Amino acid sequence: MPNRFYRRRWDETRGDEFDGWGHSVWYFEVGDDGWPVRQVEVYDAGRILRYDRSHKEDRYGGLGEASVYDSGDEWSDFEITEAEFDRVWGAGGG
């Protein structure tokens, strides 16, 4: 089964020293098991963070360490195309 792609808005701030970045939209590419392969976080203040298997973490955060499917949420409403994910993945910033 090919990877799946999701976009989900979080209307909560980080609650850390970077709280001023505001709310965020998270993009995930996940494997069959729901574990993130690539992840993009786009914050309202303009900051964009990207993580994948070659860049798993930095001082701001990191690639998800659990299956998105383990959250108990229904993810089908958040599914997007690979092309939409790739547009965000390749966008400037970071």
PyMOL Python script that loads the backbone (N, CA, C, O; Angstrom):
from pymol import cmd

cmd.read_pdbstr("""\
ATOM      1  N   MET A   1       0.859  -1.184   0.000  1.00  0.00           N
ATOM      2  CA  MET A   1       0.000   0.000   0.000  1.00  0.00           C
ATOM      3  C   MET A   1       0.903   1.245   0.000  1.00  0.00           C
ATOM      4  O   MET A   1       1.854   1.321   0.778  1.00  0.00           O
ATOM      5  N   PRO A   2       0.608   2.200  -0.858  1.00  0.00           N
ATOM      6  CA  PRO A   2       1.439   3.409  -0.912  1.00  0.00           C
ATOM      7  C   PRO A   2       1.257   4.278   0.337  1.00  0.00           C
ATOM      8  O   PRO A   2       0.283   4.144   1.077  1.00  0.00           O
ATOM      9  N   ASN A   3       2.214   5.160   0.541  1.00  0.00           N
ATOM     10  CA  ASN A   3       2.108   6.091   1.664  1.00  0.00           C
ATOM     11  C   ASN A   3       0.877   6.967   1.509  1.00  0.00           C
ATOM     12  O   ASN A   3       0.365   7.157   0.406  1.00  0.00           O
ATOM     13  N   ARG A   4       0.409   7.500   2.637  1.00  0.00           N
ATOM     14  CA  ARG A   4      -0.750   8.399   2.642  1.00  0.00           C
ATOM     15  C   ARG A   4      -0.301   9.753   3.159  1.00  0.00           C
ATOM     16  O   ARG A   4       0.729   9.874   3.822  1.00  0.00           O
ATOM     17  N   PHE A   5      -1.090  10.762   2.845  1.00  0.00           N
ATOM     18  CA  PHE A   5      -0.720  12.139   3.148  1.00  0.00           C
ATOM     19  C   PHE A   5      -1.885  12.834   3.843  1.00  0.00           C
ATOM     20  O   PHE A   5      -3.046  12.666   3.469  1.00  0.00           O
ATOM     21  N   TYR A   6      -1.542  13.624   4.872  1.00  0.00           N
ATOM     22  CA  TYR A   6      -2.568  14.285   5.681  1.00  0.00           C
ATOM     23  C   TYR A   6      -2.172  15.728   5.984  1.00  0.00           C
ATOM     24  O   TYR A   6      -0.994  16.077   6.055  1.00  0.00           O
ATOM     25  N   ARG A   7      -3.199  16.544   6.159  1.00  0.00           N
ATOM     26  CA  ARG A   7      -3.042  17.944   6.579  1.00  0.00           C
ATOM     27  C   ARG A   7      -4.001  18.149   7.741  1.00  0.00           C
ATOM     28  O   ARG A   7      -5.186  17.831   7.647  1.00  0.00           O
ATOM     29  N   ARG A   8      -3.472  18.688   8.846  1.00  0.00           N
ATOM     30  CA  ARG A   8      -4.331  18.895  10.013  1.00  0.00           C
ATOM     31  C   ARG A   8      -3.925  20.165  10.754  1.00  0.00           C
ATOM     32  O   ARG A   8      -2.748  20.377  11.045  1.00  0.00           O
ATOM     33  N   ARG A   9      -4.902  20.997  11.050  1.00  0.00           N
ATOM     34  CA  ARG A   9      -4.663  22.237  11.790  1.00  0.00           C
ATOM     35  C   ARG A   9      -4.784  21.972  13.280  1.00  0.00           C
ATOM     36  O   ARG A   9      -5.693  21.277  13.734  1.00  0.00           O
ATOM     37  N   TRP A  10      -3.840  22.545  14.041  1.00  0.00           N
ATOM     38  CA  TRP A  10      -3.902  22.517  15.493  1.00  0.00           C
ATOM     39  C   TRP A  10      -4.114  23.933  15.978  1.00  0.00           C
ATOM     40  O   TRP A  10      -3.286  24.810  15.732  1.00  0.00           O
ATOM     41  N   ASP A  11      -5.219  24.161  16.666  1.00  0.00           N
ATOM     42  CA  ASP A  11      -5.545  25.492  17.186  1.00  0.00           C
ATOM     43  C   ASP A  11      -5.083  25.634  18.626  1.00  0.00           C
ATOM     44  O   ASP A  11      -5.779  26.195  19.472  1.00  0.00           O
ATOM     45  N   GLU A  12      -3.904  25.117  18.879  1.00  0.00           N
ATOM     46  CA  GLU A  12      -3.241  25.272  20.172  1.00  0.00           C
ATOM     47  C   GLU A  12      -1.823  25.739  19.869  1.00  0.00           C
ATOM     48  O   GLU A  12      -1.250  25.389  18.837  1.00  0.00           O
ATOM     49  N   THR A  13      -1.267  26.528  20.773  1.00  0.00           N
ATOM     50  CA  THR A  13       0.121  26.934  20.601  1.00  0.00           C
ATOM     51  C   THR A  13       1.032  25.876  21.198  1.00  0.00           C
ATOM     52  O   THR A  13       0.568  24.922  21.822  1.00  0.00           O
ATOM     53  N   ARG A  14       2.310  26.052  21.006  1.00  0.00           N
ATOM     54  CA  ARG A  14       3.294  25.057  21.440  1.00  0.00           C
ATOM     55  C   ARG A  14       3.400  24.925  22.954  1.00  0.00           C
ATOM     56  O   ARG A  14       3.662  23.836  23.464  1.00  0.00           O
ATOM     57  N   GLY A  15       3.198  26.028  23.679  1.00  0.00           N
ATOM     58  CA  GLY A  15       3.336  25.978  25.125  1.00  0.00           C
ATOM     59  C   GLY A  15       4.782  25.932  25.590  1.00  0.00           C
ATOM     60  O   GLY A  15       5.069  25.493  26.704  1.00  0.00           O
ATOM     61  N   ASP A  16       5.700  26.389  24.727  1.00  0.00           N
ATOM     62  CA  ASP A  16       7.105  26.413  25.101  1.00  0.00           C
ATOM     63  C   ASP A  16       7.692  27.780  24.752  1.00  0.00           C
ATOM     64  O   ASP A  16       6.945  28.735  24.537  1.00  0.00           O
ATOM     65  N   GLU A  17       8.994  27.882  24.694  1.00  0.00           N
ATOM     66  CA  GLU A  17       9.641  29.165  24.416  1.00  0.00           C
ATOM     67  C   GLU A  17       9.310  29.703  23.020  1.00  0.00           C
ATOM     68  O   GLU A  17       9.542  30.879  22.742  1.00  0.00           O
ATOM     69  N   PHE A  18       8.772  28.856  22.144  1.00  0.00           N
ATOM     70  CA  PHE A  18       8.405  29.264  20.792  1.00  0.00           C
ATOM     71  C   PHE A  18       6.896  29.453  20.643  1.00  0.00           C
ATOM     72  O   PHE A  18       6.369  29.427  19.531  1.00  0.00           O
ATOM     73  N   ASP A  19       6.215  29.639  21.748  1.00  0.00           N
ATOM     74  CA  ASP A  19       4.767  29.794  21.786  1.00  0.00           C
ATOM     75  C   ASP A  19       4.287  30.936  20.891  1.00  0.00           C
ATOM     76  O   ASP A  19       3.180  30.875  20.355  1.00  0.00           O
ATOM     77  N   GLY A  20       5.098  31.967  20.724  1.00  0.00           N
ATOM     78  CA  GLY A  20       4.739  33.116  19.903  1.00  0.00           C
ATOM     79  C   GLY A  20       4.591  32.808  18.427  1.00  0.00           C
ATOM     80  O   GLY A  20       4.111  33.649  17.668  1.00  0.00           O
ATOM     81  N   TRP A  21       4.990  31.626  18.008  1.00  0.00           N
ATOM     82  CA  TRP A  21       4.806  31.236  16.608  1.00  0.00           C
ATOM     83  C   TRP A  21       3.329  31.056  16.281  1.00  0.00           C
ATOM     84  O   TRP A  21       2.949  31.074  15.110  1.00  0.00           O
ATOM     85  N   GLY A  22       2.495  30.884  17.301  1.00  0.00           N
ATOM     86  CA  GLY A  22       1.054  30.753  17.105  1.00  0.00           C
ATOM     87  C   GLY A  22       0.614  29.326  16.831  1.00  0.00           C
ATOM     88  O   GLY A  22       1.322  28.360  17.113  1.00  0.00           O
ATOM     89  N   HIS A  23      -0.578  29.234  16.270  1.00  0.00           N
ATOM     90  CA  HIS A  23      -1.155  27.931  15.916  1.00  0.00           C
ATOM     91  C   HIS A  23      -0.425  27.391  14.694  1.00  0.00           C
ATOM     92  O   HIS A  23       0.424  28.071  14.118  1.00  0.00           O
ATOM     93  N   SER A  24      -0.760  26.159  14.299  1.00  0.00           N
ATOM     94  CA  SER A  24      -0.002  25.537  13.222  1.00  0.00           C
ATOM     95  C   SER A  24      -0.860  24.594  12.388  1.00  0.00           C
ATOM     96  O   SER A  24      -1.920  24.130  12.809  1.00  0.00           O
ATOM     97  N   VAL A  25      -0.355  24.334  11.192  1.00  0.00           N
ATOM     98  CA  VAL A  25      -0.913  23.304  10.318  1.00  0.00           C
ATOM     99  C   VAL A  25       0.192  22.274  10.141  1.00  0.00           C
ATOM    100  O   VAL A  25       1.323  22.620   9.797  1.00  0.00           O
ATOM    101  N   TRP A  26      -0.131  21.030  10.373  1.00  0.00           N
ATOM    102  CA  TRP A  26       0.840  19.944  10.268  1.00  0.00           C
ATOM    103  C   TRP A  26       0.498  19.091   9.055  1.00  0.00           C
ATOM    104  O   TRP A  26      -0.666  18.777   8.805  1.00  0.00           O
ATOM    105  N   TYR A  27       1.514  18.729   8.322  1.00  0.00           N
ATOM    106  CA  TYR A  27       1.396  17.869   7.146  1.00  0.00           C
ATOM    107  C   TYR A  27       2.203  16.609   7.416  1.00  0.00           C
ATOM    108  O   TYR A  27       3.338  16.680   7.885  1.00  0.00           O
ATOM    109  N   PHE A  28       1.621  15.467   7.121  1.00  0.00           N
ATOM    110  CA  PHE A  28       2.289  14.191   7.347  1.00  0.00           C
ATOM    111  C   PHE A  28       2.265  13.345   6.086  1.00  0.00           C
ATOM    112  O   PHE A  28       1.259  13.282   5.380  1.00  0.00           O
ATOM    113  N   GLU A  29       3.386  12.699   5.818  1.00  0.00           N
ATOM    114  CA  GLU A  29       3.423  11.547   4.923  1.00  0.00           C
ATOM    115  C   GLU A  29       3.650  10.359   5.841  1.00  0.00           C
ATOM    116  O   GLU A  29       4.622  10.336   6.596  1.00  0.00           O
ATOM    117  N   VAL A  30       2.768   9.373   5.785  1.00  0.00           N
ATOM    118  CA  VAL A  30       2.880   8.224   6.684  1.00  0.00           C
ATOM    119  C   VAL A  30       2.915   6.927   5.887  1.00  0.00           C
ATOM    120  O   VAL A  30       2.343   6.826   4.802  1.00  0.00           O
ATOM    121  N   GLY A  31       3.603   5.935   6.458  1.00  0.00           N
ATOM    122  CA  GLY A  31       3.633   4.601   5.882  1.00  0.00           C
ATOM    123  C   GLY A  31       2.377   3.822   6.240  1.00  0.00           C
ATOM    124  O   GLY A  31       1.460   4.357   6.863  1.00  0.00           O
ATOM    125  N   ASP A  32       2.342   2.565   5.846  1.00  0.00           N
ATOM    126  CA  ASP A  32       1.182   1.697   6.125  1.00  0.00           C
ATOM    127  C   ASP A  32       0.822   1.649   7.603  1.00  0.00           C
ATOM    128  O   ASP A  32      -0.348   1.530   7.967  1.00  0.00           O
ATOM    129  N   ASP A  33       1.844   1.744   8.446  1.00  0.00           N
ATOM    130  CA  ASP A  33       1.636   1.647   9.884  1.00  0.00           C
ATOM    131  C   ASP A  33       1.231   2.974  10.517  1.00  0.00           C
ATOM    132  O   ASP A  33       0.974   3.027  11.720  1.00  0.00           O
ATOM    133  N   GLY A  34       1.170   4.049   9.725  1.00  0.00           N
ATOM    134  CA  GLY A  34       0.790   5.361  10.238  1.00  0.00           C
ATOM    135  C   GLY A  34       1.942   6.155  10.819  1.00  0.00           C
ATOM    136  O   GLY A  34       1.748   7.289  11.258  1.00  0.00           O
ATOM    137  N   TRP A  35       3.143   5.584  10.832  1.00  0.00           N
ATOM    138  CA  TRP A  35       4.313   6.302  11.358  1.00  0.00           C
ATOM    139  C   TRP A  35       4.775   7.337  10.338  1.00  0.00           C
ATOM    140  O   TRP A  35       4.887   7.025   9.152  1.00  0.00           O
ATOM    141  N   PRO A  36       5.044   8.561  10.780  1.00  0.00           N
ATOM    142  CA  PRO A  36       5.488   9.610   9.856  1.00  0.00           C
ATOM    143  C   PRO A  36       6.795   9.257   9.150  1.00  0.00           C
ATOM    144  O   PRO A  36       7.748   8.772   9.760  1.00  0.00           O
ATOM    145  N   VAL A  37       6.805   9.516   7.858  1.00  0.00           N
ATOM    146  CA  VAL A  37       7.986   9.371   7.020  1.00  0.00           C
ATOM    147  C   VAL A  37       8.579  10.758   6.778  1.00  0.00           C
ATOM    148  O   VAL A  37       9.791  10.962   6.844  1.00  0.00           O
ATOM    149  N   ARG A  38       7.690  11.696   6.496  1.00  0.00           N
ATOM    150  CA  ARG A  38       8.047  13.116   6.374  1.00  0.00           C
ATOM    151  C   ARG A  38       6.962  13.918   7.082  1.00  0.00           C
ATOM    152  O   ARG A  38       5.804  13.505   7.148  1.00  0.00           O
ATOM    153  N   GLN A  39       7.361  15.071   7.610  1.00  0.00           N
ATOM    154  CA  GLN A  39       6.438  15.908   8.377  1.00  0.00           C
ATOM    155  C   GLN A  39       6.818  17.368   8.183  1.00  0.00           C
ATOM    156  O   GLN A  39       7.997  17.721   8.196  1.00  0.00           O
ATOM    157  N   VAL A  40       5.806  18.214   8.001  1.00  0.00           N
ATOM    158  CA  VAL A  40       6.006  19.660   7.892  1.00  0.00           C
ATOM    159  C   VAL A  40       5.075  20.334   8.879  1.00  0.00           C
ATOM    160  O   VAL A  40       3.900  19.983   8.980  1.00  0.00           O
ATOM    161  N   GLU A  41       5.612  21.315   9.613  1.00  0.00           N
ATOM    162  CA  GLU A  41       4.808  22.115  10.539  1.00  0.00           C
ATOM    163  C   GLU A  41       4.883  23.554  10.052  1.00  0.00           C
ATOM    164  O   GLU A  41       5.971  24.120   9.944  1.00  0.00           O
ATOM    165  N   VAL A  42       3.723  24.153   9.755  1.00  0.00           N
ATOM    166  CA  VAL A  42       3.657  25.527   9.274  1.00  0.00           C
ATOM    167  C   VAL A  42       2.944  26.353  10.335  1.00  0.00           C
ATOM    168  O   VAL A  42       1.760  26.148  10.603  1.00  0.00           O
ATOM    169  N   TYR A  43       3.675  27.292  10.937  1.00  0.00           N
ATOM    170  CA  TYR A  43       3.135  28.105  12.027  1.00  0.00           C
ATOM    171  C   TYR A  43       2.580  29.423  11.498  1.00  0.00           C
ATOM    172  O   TYR A  43       3.065  29.957  10.501  1.00  0.00           O
ATOM    173  N   ASP A  44       1.553  29.942  12.181  1.00  0.00           N
ATOM    174  CA  ASP A  44       0.896  31.171  11.760  1.00  0.00           C
ATOM    175  C   ASP A  44       1.864  32.338  11.613  1.00  0.00           C
ATOM    176  O   ASP A  44       1.650  33.208  10.769  1.00  0.00           O
ATOM    177  N   ALA A  45       2.922  32.374  12.415  1.00  0.00           N
ATOM    178  CA  ALA A  45       3.896  33.469  12.360  1.00  0.00           C
ATOM    179  C   ALA A  45       4.877  33.307  11.195  1.00  0.00           C
ATOM    180  O   ALA A  45       5.745  34.158  11.001  1.00  0.00           O
ATOM    181  N   GLY A  46       4.749  32.223  10.416  1.00  0.00           N
ATOM    182  CA  GLY A  46       5.576  32.051   9.236  1.00  0.00           C
ATOM    183  C   GLY A  46       6.675  31.012   9.335  1.00  0.00           C
ATOM    184  O   GLY A  46       7.268  30.655   8.318  1.00  0.00           O
ATOM    185  N   ARG A  47       6.959  30.525  10.510  1.00  0.00           N
ATOM    186  CA  ARG A  47       8.016  29.520  10.677  1.00  0.00           C
ATOM    187  C   ARG A  47       7.561  28.193  10.076  1.00  0.00           C
ATOM    188  O   ARG A  47       6.421  27.773  10.275  1.00  0.00           O
ATOM    189  N   ILE A  48       8.460  27.533   9.336  1.00  0.00           N
ATOM    190  CA  ILE A  48       8.181  26.226   8.745  1.00  0.00           C
ATOM    191  C   ILE A  48       9.263  25.254   9.206  1.00  0.00           C
ATOM    192  O   ILE A  48      10.455  25.525   9.059  1.00  0.00           O
ATOM    193  N   LEU A  49       8.844  24.133   9.757  1.00  0.00           N
ATOM    194  CA  LEU A  49       9.772  23.093  10.198  1.00  0.00           C
ATOM    195  C   LEU A  49       9.541  21.847   9.364  1.00  0.00           C
ATOM    196  O   LEU A  49       8.400  21.497   9.059  1.00  0.00           O
ATOM    197  N   ARG A  50      10.630  21.176   8.993  1.00  0.00           N
ATOM    198  CA  ARG A  50      10.537  19.947   8.203  1.00  0.00           C
ATOM    199  C   ARG A  50      11.372  18.857   8.866  1.00  0.00           C
ATOM    200  O   ARG A  50      12.471  19.098   9.365  1.00  0.00           O
ATOM    201  N   TYR A  51      10.814  17.655   8.851  1.00  0.00           N
ATOM    202  CA  TYR A  51      11.517  16.506   9.406  1.00  0.00           C
ATOM    203  C   TYR A  51      11.304  15.299   8.508  1.00  0.00           C
ATOM    204  O   TYR A  51      10.237  15.123   7.921  1.00  0.00           O
ATOM    205  N   ASP A  52      12.336  14.473   8.410  1.00  0.00           N
ATOM    206  CA  ASP A  52      12.245  13.196   7.710  1.00  0.00           C
ATOM    207  C   ASP A  52      13.270  12.262   8.333  1.00  0.00           C
ATOM    208  O   ASP A  52      13.868  12.590   9.357  1.00  0.00           O
ATOM    209  N   ARG A  53      13.473  11.120   7.733  1.00  0.00           N
ATOM    210  CA  ARG A  53      14.380  10.135   8.337  1.00  0.00           C
ATOM    211  C   ARG A  53      15.831  10.596   8.344  1.00  0.00           C
ATOM    212  O   ARG A  53      16.626  10.101   9.142  1.00  0.00           O
ATOM    213  N   SER A  54      16.194  11.536   7.469  1.00  0.00           N
ATOM    214  CA  SER A  54      17.571  12.035   7.461  1.00  0.00           C
ATOM    215  C   SER A  54      17.743  13.257   8.361  1.00  0.00           C
ATOM    216  O   SER A  54      18.871  13.643   8.665  1.00  0.00           O
ATOM    217  N   HIS A  55      16.644  13.866   8.788  1.00  0.00           N
ATOM    218  CA  HIS A  55      16.656  15.011   9.714  1.00  0.00           C
ATOM    219  C   HIS A  55      15.522  14.783  10.704  1.00  0.00           C
ATOM    220  O   HIS A  55      14.440  15.355  10.569  1.00  0.00           O
ATOM    221  N   LYS A  56      15.781  13.940  11.698  1.00  0.00           N
ATOM    222  CA  LYS A  56      14.725  13.492  12.608  1.00  0.00           C
ATOM    223  C   LYS A  56      14.371  14.495  13.682  1.00  0.00           C
ATOM    224  O   LYS A  56      13.243  14.493  14.177  1.00  0.00           O
ATOM    225  N   GLU A  57      15.329  15.376  14.065  1.00  0.00           N
ATOM    226  CA  GLU A  57      15.010  16.328  15.117  1.00  0.00           C
ATOM    227  C   GLU A  57      15.996  17.479  15.106  1.00  0.00           C
ATOM    228  O   GLU A  57      17.078  17.405  14.525  1.00  0.00           O
ATOM    229  N   ASP A  58      15.578  18.547  15.772  1.00  0.00           N
ATOM    230  CA  ASP A  58      16.428  19.709  15.990  1.00  0.00           C
ATOM    231  C   ASP A  58      15.954  20.381  17.274  1.00  0.00           C
ATOM    232  O   ASP A  58      15.170  19.800  18.023  1.00  0.00           O
ATOM    233  N   ARG A  59      16.414  21.579  17.530  1.00  0.00           N
ATOM    234  CA  ARG A  59      16.069  22.226  18.805  1.00  0.00           C
ATOM    235  C   ARG A  59      14.591  22.617  18.905  1.00  0.00           C
ATOM    236  O   ARG A  59      14.120  22.955  19.991  1.00  0.00           O
ATOM    237  N   TYR A  60      13.859  22.575  17.797  1.00  0.00           N
ATOM    238  CA  TYR A  60      12.454  22.993  17.771  1.00  0.00           C
ATOM    239  C   TYR A  60      11.478  21.836  17.884  1.00  0.00           C
ATOM    240  O   TYR A  60      10.323  22.036  18.260  1.00  0.00           O
ATOM    241  N   GLY A  61      11.926  20.626  17.562  1.00  0.00           N
ATOM    242  CA  GLY A  61      11.021  19.485  17.585  1.00  0.00           C
ATOM    243  C   GLY A  61      11.595  18.331  16.809  1.00  0.00           C
ATOM    244  O   GLY A  61      12.811  18.197  16.673  1.00  0.00           O
ATOM    245  N   GLY A  62      10.697  17.481  16.291  1.00  0.00           N
ATOM    246  CA  GLY A  62      11.184  16.335  15.551  1.00  0.00           C
ATOM    247  C   GLY A  62      10.073  15.557  14.882  1.00  0.00           C
ATOM    248  O   GLY A  62       8.884  15.813  15.072  1.00  0.00           O
ATOM    249  N   LEU A  63      10.513  14.599  14.093  1.00  0.00           N
ATOM    250  CA  LEU A  63       9.611  13.698  13.391  1.00  0.00           C
ATOM    251  C   LEU A  63       8.794  12.913  14.413  1.00  0.00           C
ATOM    252  O   LEU A  63       9.333  12.428  15.408  1.00  0.00           O
ATOM    253  N   GLY A  64       7.499  12.793  14.165  1.00  0.00           N
ATOM    254  CA  GLY A  64       6.624  12.076  15.080  1.00  0.00           C
ATOM    255  C   GLY A  64       7.144  10.691  15.412  1.00  0.00           C
ATOM    256  O   GLY A  64       7.667   9.994  14.542  1.00  0.00           O
ATOM    257  N   GLU A  65       7.002  10.290  16.660  1.00  0.00           N
ATOM    258  CA  GLU A  65       7.521   9.012  17.136  1.00  0.00           C
ATOM    259  C   GLU A  65       6.413   8.052  17.510  1.00  0.00           C
ATOM    260  O   GLU A  65       6.572   7.225  18.408  1.00  0.00           O
ATOM    261  N   ALA A  66       5.294   8.161  16.822  1.00  0.00           N
ATOM    262  CA  ALA A  66       4.173   7.252  17.036  1.00  0.00           C
ATOM    263  C   ALA A  66       3.309   7.252  15.782  1.00  0.00           C
ATOM    264  O   ALA A  66       3.371   8.179  14.975  1.00  0.00           O
ATOM    265  N   SER A  67       2.530   6.238  15.631  1.00  0.00           N
ATOM    266  CA  SER A  67       1.599   6.164  14.511  1.00  0.00           C
ATOM    267  C   SER A  67       0.481   7.184  14.700  1.00  0.00           C
ATOM    268  O   SER A  67      -0.097   7.281  15.783  1.00  0.00           O
ATOM    269  N   VAL A  68       0.179   7.940  13.656  1.00  0.00           N
ATOM    270  CA  VAL A  68      -0.944   8.881  13.759  1.00  0.00           C
ATOM    271  C   VAL A  68      -2.247   8.120  13.996  1.00  0.00           C
ATOM    272  O   VAL A  68      -3.191   8.670  14.562  1.00  0.00           O
ATOM    273  N   TYR A  69      -2.303   6.875  13.572  1.00  0.00           N
ATOM    274  CA  TYR A  69      -3.509   6.073  13.743  1.00  0.00           C
ATOM    275  C   TYR A  69      -3.726   5.658  15.195  1.00  0.00           C
ATOM    276  O   TYR A  69      -4.838   5.285  15.569  1.00  0.00           O
ATOM    277  N   ASP A  70      -2.681   5.716  16.014  1.00  0.00           N
ATOM    278  CA  ASP A  70      -2.817   5.356  17.427  1.00  0.00           C
ATOM    279  C   ASP A  70      -3.534   6.430  18.241  1.00  0.00           C
ATOM    280  O   ASP A  70      -3.879   6.198  19.400  1.00  0.00           O
ATOM    281  N   SER A  71      -3.760   7.598  17.650  1.00  0.00           N
ATOM    282  CA  SER A  71      -4.393   8.694  18.381  1.00  0.00           C
ATOM    283  C   SER A  71      -5.870   8.442  18.653  1.00  0.00           C
ATOM    284  O   SER A  71      -6.472   9.094  19.506  1.00  0.00           O
ATOM    285  N   GLY A  72      -6.448   7.497  17.928  1.00  0.00           N
ATOM    286  CA  GLY A  72      -7.874   7.236  18.081  1.00  0.00           C
ATOM    287  C   GLY A  72      -8.731   8.146  17.220  1.00  0.00           C
ATOM    288  O   GLY A  72      -9.950   7.979  17.164  1.00  0.00           O
ATOM    289  N   ASP A  73      -8.106   9.113  16.544  1.00  0.00           N
ATOM    290  CA  ASP A  73      -8.830  10.024  15.659  1.00  0.00           C
ATOM    291  C   ASP A  73      -9.052   9.372  14.301  1.00  0.00           C
ATOM    292  O   ASP A  73      -8.282   8.507  13.883  1.00  0.00           O
ATOM    293  N   GLU A  74     -10.094   9.789  13.630  1.00  0.00           N
ATOM    294  CA  GLU A  74     -10.347   9.369  12.262  1.00  0.00           C
ATOM    295  C   GLU A  74      -9.586  10.314  11.347  1.00  0.00           C
ATOM    296  O   GLU A  74      -9.860  11.514  11.347  1.00  0.00           O
ATOM    297  N   TRP A  75      -8.645   9.812  10.575  1.00  0.00           N
ATOM    298  CA  TRP A  75      -7.776  10.653   9.747  1.00  0.00           C
ATOM    299  C   TRP A  75      -8.279  10.829   8.320  1.00  0.00           C
ATOM    300  O   TRP A  75      -7.725  11.650   7.589  1.00  0.00           O
ATOM    301  N   SER A  76      -9.295  10.103   7.894  1.00  0.00           N
ATOM    302  CA  SER A  76      -9.741  10.186   6.496  1.00  0.00           C
ATOM    303  C   SER A  76     -10.193  11.598   6.115  1.00  0.00           C
ATOM    304  O   SER A  76     -10.044  11.998   4.961  1.00  0.00           O
ATOM    305  N   ASP A  77     -10.736  12.351   7.057  1.00  0.00           N
ATOM    306  CA  ASP A  77     -11.174  13.719   6.768  1.00  0.00           C
ATOM    307  C   ASP A  77     -10.011  14.666   6.502  1.00  0.00           C
ATOM    308  O   ASP A  77     -10.215  15.762   5.979  1.00  0.00           O
ATOM    309  N   PHE A  78      -8.796  14.258   6.854  1.00  0.00           N
ATOM    310  CA  PHE A  78      -7.622  15.116   6.725  1.00  0.00           C
ATOM    311  C   PHE A  78      -6.716  14.703   5.572  1.00  0.00           C
ATOM    312  O   PHE A  78      -5.650  15.288   5.381  1.00  0.00           O
ATOM    313  N   GLU A  79      -7.130  13.700   4.803  1.00  0.00           N
ATOM    314  CA  GLU A  79      -6.271  13.200   3.738  1.00  0.00           C
ATOM    315  C   GLU A  79      -6.139  14.216   2.604  1.00  0.00           C
ATOM    316  O   GLU A  79      -7.112  14.862   2.214  1.00  0.00           O
ATOM    317  N   ILE A  80      -4.922  14.344   2.086  1.00  0.00           N
ATOM    318  CA  ILE A  80      -4.611  15.234   0.966  1.00  0.00           C
ATOM    319  C   ILE A  80      -3.847  14.430  -0.079  1.00  0.00           C
ATOM    320  O   ILE A  80      -3.530  13.260   0.138  1.00  0.00           O
ATOM    321  N   THR A  81      -3.554  15.058  -1.203  1.00  0.00           N
ATOM    322  CA  THR A  81      -2.799  14.382  -2.251  1.00  0.00           C
ATOM    323  C   THR A  81      -1.302  14.481  -1.990  1.00  0.00           C
ATOM    324  O   THR A  81      -0.841  15.339  -1.237  1.00  0.00           O
ATOM    325  N   GLU A  82      -0.569  13.604  -2.614  1.00  0.00           N
ATOM    326  CA  GLU A  82       0.889  13.661  -2.539  1.00  0.00           C
ATOM    327  C   GLU A  82       1.401  14.973  -3.124  1.00  0.00           C
ATOM    328  O   GLU A  82       2.357  15.553  -2.609  1.00  0.00           O
ATOM    329  N   ALA A  83       0.768  15.442  -4.197  1.00  0.00           N
ATOM    330  CA  ALA A  83       1.187  16.704  -4.821  1.00  0.00           C
ATOM    331  C   ALA A  83       1.034  17.876  -3.858  1.00  0.00           C
ATOM    332  O   ALA A  83       1.907  18.742  -3.801  1.00  0.00           O
ATOM    333  N   GLU A  84      -0.066  17.917  -3.097  1.00  0.00           N
ATOM    334  CA  GLU A  84      -0.254  18.993  -2.128  1.00  0.00           C
ATOM    335  C   GLU A  84       0.823  18.927  -1.045  1.00  0.00           C
ATOM    336  O   GLU A  84       1.386  19.953  -0.662  1.00  0.00           O
ATOM    337  N   PHE A  85       1.104  17.736  -0.559  1.00  0.00           N
ATOM    338  CA  PHE A  85       2.150  17.587   0.444  1.00  0.00           C
ATOM    339  C   PHE A  85       3.492  18.058  -0.122  1.00  0.00           C
ATOM    340  O   PHE A  85       4.218  18.807   0.533  1.00  0.00           O
ATOM    341  N   ASP A  86       3.814  17.622  -1.325  1.00  0.00           N
ATOM    342  CA  ASP A  86       5.107  17.969  -1.926  1.00  0.00           C
ATOM    343  C   ASP A  86       5.257  19.465  -2.156  1.00  0.00           C
ATOM    344  O   ASP A  86       6.368  19.989  -2.073  1.00  0.00           O
ATOM    345  N   ARG A  87       4.168  20.158  -2.443  1.00  0.00           N
ATOM    346  CA  ARG A  87       4.230  21.628  -2.587  1.00  0.00           C
ATOM    347  C   ARG A  87       4.663  22.280  -1.278  1.00  0.00           C
ATOM    348  O   ARG A  87       5.475  23.205  -1.280  1.00  0.00           O
ATOM    349  N   VAL A  88       4.124  21.801  -0.172  1.00  0.00           N
ATOM    350  CA  VAL A  88       4.474  22.347   1.134  1.00  0.00           C
ATOM    351  C   VAL A  88       5.893  21.918   1.524  1.00  0.00           C
ATOM    352  O   VAL A  88       6.665  22.714   2.058  1.00  0.00           O
ATOM    353  N   TRP A  89       6.219  20.678   1.256  1.00  0.00           N
ATOM    354  CA  TRP A  89       7.550  20.163   1.574  1.00  0.00           C
ATOM    355  C   TRP A  89       8.632  20.990   0.868  1.00  0.00           C
ATOM    356  O   TRP A  89       9.678  21.279   1.449  1.00  0.00           O
ATOM    357  N   GLY A  90       8.376  21.360  -0.368  1.00  0.00           N
ATOM    358  CA  GLY A  90       9.367  22.100  -1.147  1.00  0.00           C
ATOM    359  C   GLY A  90       9.316  23.604  -1.004  1.00  0.00           C
ATOM    360  O   GLY A  90      10.134  24.305  -1.600  1.00  0.00           O
ATOM    361  N   ALA A  91       8.359  24.127  -0.216  1.00  0.00           N
ATOM    362  CA  ALA A  91       8.220  25.576  -0.052  1.00  0.00           C
ATOM    363  C   ALA A  91       9.422  26.150   0.694  1.00  0.00           C
ATOM    364  O   ALA A  91      10.112  25.434   1.419  1.00  0.00           O
ATOM    365  N   GLY A  92       9.664  27.429   0.512  1.00  0.00           N
ATOM    366  CA  GLY A  92      10.785  28.103   1.184  1.00  0.00           C
ATOM    367  C   GLY A  92      10.603  28.162   2.689  1.00  0.00           C
ATOM    368  O   GLY A  92       9.525  27.859   3.201  1.00  0.00           O
ATOM    369  N   GLY A  93      11.627  28.543   3.381  1.00  0.00           N
ATOM    370  CA  GLY A  93      11.596  28.640   4.841  1.00  0.00           C
ATOM    371  C   GLY A  93      12.324  27.481   5.465  1.00  0.00           C
ATOM    372  O   GLY A  93      13.123  26.810   4.811  1.00  0.00           O
ATOM    373  N   GLY A  94      12.045  27.238   6.755  1.00  0.00           N
ATOM    374  CA  GLY A  94      12.641  26.097   7.411  1.00  0.00           C
ATOM    375  C   GLY A  94      13.553  26.445   8.539  1.00  0.00           C
ATOM    376  O   GLY A  94      14.119  25.554   9.173  1.00  0.00           O
TER     377      GLY A  94
END
""", "prot")
cmd.dss("prot")
cmd.show_as("cartoon", "prot")
cmd.util.cbc("prot")
cmd.orient("prot")
